[in-house]
Amino acid sequence: MPATPPEKNALSASVVADRDAPNFSFGHRLKRLIWSILWTLLASWTPPQMGAWRRFLLRSFGAKIDRTASVRGGAKIWYPPNLEMAANSVLADRVQCYNMAPISIGEGTIVSQGAFLCGGTHDFRLASNPLQTRPIVLGPQVWVAADAFVGPGVTVPEGCVIGARAVISGTLEPWSVYAGNPAKRIKARPFDPNA
């Protein structure tokens, strides 16, 4: 079997440099560092009753949060300016809101404990693995159950239920229940708005 030329075995210096270069400006990274420190010190330990304080901190860093939305102290928001939450929406404890791209959460939508909203990925087809960011939209009356994963560029339409530990990366139908990895539609979601 012929040997592979050495230049094919190693990444070029420019590819390594591209891969190691920061994807965000110094100012952006500094703002995220300050945000992370302040959230840890001033909000991560707070009880549910201090929701107004947590909303104030998020708004101070650029998030668009309705006054009736709830973000628990154990939630982690990567970059507040890329977060928008409508009325009566919820980010529960241990939610990872990795919002390198905008993430919008619709009215009455619940993101349960340990769910991961991931707004970024890498192009694995290129040796430099460049960052790719895509927004996530969670429509109204959506429920993302515990430990579910919602990938970059996903729109979850109105009324969907994403089952526990499901992995969502494609196109979904409204008022449907999805489960599994990769998630599949398992049934329609009945819904009584008055109950």
PyMOL commands that set and color helices and strands:
alter all, ss='L'
color gray80, all
select helices_A, chain A and resi 6-9+13-20+26-42+48-60+80-82
alter helices_A, ss='H'
color red, helices_A
select strands_A, chain A and resi 64-65+70-71+76-77+83-85+90-91+96-98+103-105+110-111+116-118+120-122+131-133+136-138+143-144+149-150+155-156+161-162+167-168+176-180+183-188
alter strands_A, ss='S'
color yellow, strands_A
deselect
rebuild
show_as cartoon
